[in-house]
């Protein structure tokens, strides 16, 4: 079964550009090194300043687990979290 998540990220205004740079690097690495990740994208909300949505879909639970443990994820996620004005809201979904 495919596994997806949507993460809502609200950046500190002074850290929004840093968040975009870090998420872009993470997306590029995911696309290059995780063939079982079908979707990994960052969207900026049109109506909420400094609000972003990271959307990802993995071919399986194992692919998601691999993503969570890969070295570049461990390197990039802590500085991404440091850019946030509030706790990330993460929801999981089954892709259809």
C-alpha positions in Angstrom: 0.0 0.0 0.0 1.3 3.5 -0.9 1.9 5.8 2.0 1.6 9.6 1.8 2.0 12.5 4.1 1.2 16.2 4.2 3.3 18.4 6.4 2.2 21.9 7.2 5.2 24.1 7.8 4.8 27.7 9.1 8.2 29.5 8.8 9.5 32.3 10.9 9.4 35.3 8.6 13.1 35.8 8.8 13.7 32.1 8.1 11.4 31.5 5.1 14.1 31.8 2.5 16.3 29.4 4.5 13.4 26.9 4.7 12.9 27.0 0.9 16.6 26.4 0.3 16.8 23.5 2.7 13.5 21.9 1.4 14.7 22.4 -2.2 18.0 20.5 -1.4 16.0 17.8 0.4 13.6 17.4 -2.6 16.5 17.2 -5.1 18.2 14.5 -3.0 14.9 12.5 -2.6 14.3 12.6 -6.3 17.9 11.5 -7.0 18.3 8.8 -4.4 14.9 7.4 -3.4 13.3 5.8 -6.5 10.4 4.5 -4.3 9.3 8.0 -3.4 6.8 8.9 -6.1 6.1 12.4 -5.0 8.1 14.9 -2.9 7.2 18.5 -3.4 7.0 21.7 -1.4 4.1 24.1 -2.0 3.8 27.7 -0.7 0.3 28.7 0.5 -1.3 31.4 -1.6 -3.3 32.8 1.2 -1.2 32.2 4.4 2.1 34.1 4.6 5.1 31.9 5.4 3.0 28.8 5.2 4.2 25.7 3.2 3.0 22.2 2.6 5.4 19.4 2.0 3.6 16.5 0.2 5.2 13.1 -0.3 4.0 9.7 -1.5 6.0 6.5 -1.1 5.4 3.2 -2.9 5.3 1.3 0.5 5.7 1.6 4.2 9.3 0.3 3.7 10.1 3.1 1.3 8.8 5.6 3.9 10.9 4.0 6.6 13.9 4.2 4.3 13.3 7.9 3.7 13.1 8.6 7.5 16.5 6.9 8.0 18.5 8.1 5.1 21.6 10.2 5.9 20.6 13.4 4.1 17.2 13.4 5.9 18.9 13.3 9.2 21.2 16.2 8.2 18.5 18.5 6.7 15.5 18.0 8.9 16.9 19.6 12.1 17.7 22.9 10.4 14.4 22.8 8.6 12.6 22.5 12.0 14.7 25.4 13.3 13.1 27.6 10.6 9.6 27.0 11.9 7.5 29.5 13.9 5.3 26.7 15.3 5.3 22.9 15.5 5.0 21.1 12.1 1.6 19.5 11.6 2.0 16.1 10.0 -0.9 14.0 8.7 -0.6 10.6 7.0 -2.8 9.3 4.2 -3.3 6.3 1.9 -2.7 7.2 -1.7 -5.4 6.0 -4.1 
